[in-house]
Amino acid sequence: MEQRLTNVESLLSHLQYDYDQLNQVVQKQQQQIEALQRQFQKLIDRIEPSGLELPDPLDEKPPHY
């Protein structure tokens, strides 16, 4: 019984460590996503006032036509 409890405690310790590591990864990814969203918004803000119309790639025919 004592060995089983020790095994469970060891497993729990490893799981807690893995959880903390994954949590750090998720937090870093969230920060990166937010930074990319800000950069993307800056690009949109630069393009929209210029009145630059980007063509829809679906309307263009491929070069082999």
C-alpha positions in Angstrom: 0.0 0.0 0.0 2.8 2.4 0.9 4.5 1.7 -2.5 1.3 2.4 -4.4 0.9 5.8 -2.6 4.5 6.7 -3.3 4.0 5.8 -7.0 0.8 8.0 -7.1 2.6 10.9 -5.5 5.5 10.6 -7.9 3.1 10.5 -10.9 1.3 13.5 -9.6 4.5 15.4 -9.2 5.4 14.6 -12.8 2.0 15.6 -14.0 2.2 18.9 -12.2 5.6 19.6 -13.8 4.2 18.8 -17.3 1.2 21.0 -16.6 3.4 23.9 -15.6 5.5 23.5 -18.7 2.5 23.3 -21.0 1.0 26.4 -19.3 4.2 28.4 -20.0 4.0 27.4 -23.6 0.4 28.4 -23.9 1.1 31.7 -22.3 4.0 32.4 -24.7 1.9 31.4 -27.7 -0.9 33.8 -26.5 1.6 36.6 -26.3 2.8 35.9 -29.8 -0.7 35.7 -31.1 -1.5 39.1 -29.6 1.7 40.6 -31.0 0.8 39.3 -34.5 -2.7 40.6 -34.2 -1.4 44.1 -33.4 1.0 43.9 -36.3 -1.7 42.8 -38.7 -4.0 45.6 -37.5 -1.2 48.1 -38.2 -0.8 46.8 -41.7 -4.6 47.0 -42.3 -4.6 50.6 -40.9 -1.8 51.5 -43.4 -3.5 50.0 -46.4 -7.1 51.2 -45.8 -6.5 54.9 -45.8 -4.4 54.8 -48.9 -7.4 53.5 -50.8 -5.3 50.7 -52.3 -7.5 48.1 -53.7 -6.0 44.7 -53.7 -7.2 42.4 -56.4 -9.1 39.3 -55.4 -6.9 36.3 -56.3 -9.9 34.3 -57.2 -10.8 36.7 -60.0 -7.4 36.4 -61.7 -6.8 33.7 -64.2 -3.7 31.6 -63.9 -0.9 32.5 -66.4 -1.5 29.3 -68.5 -4.9 30.5 -69.6 
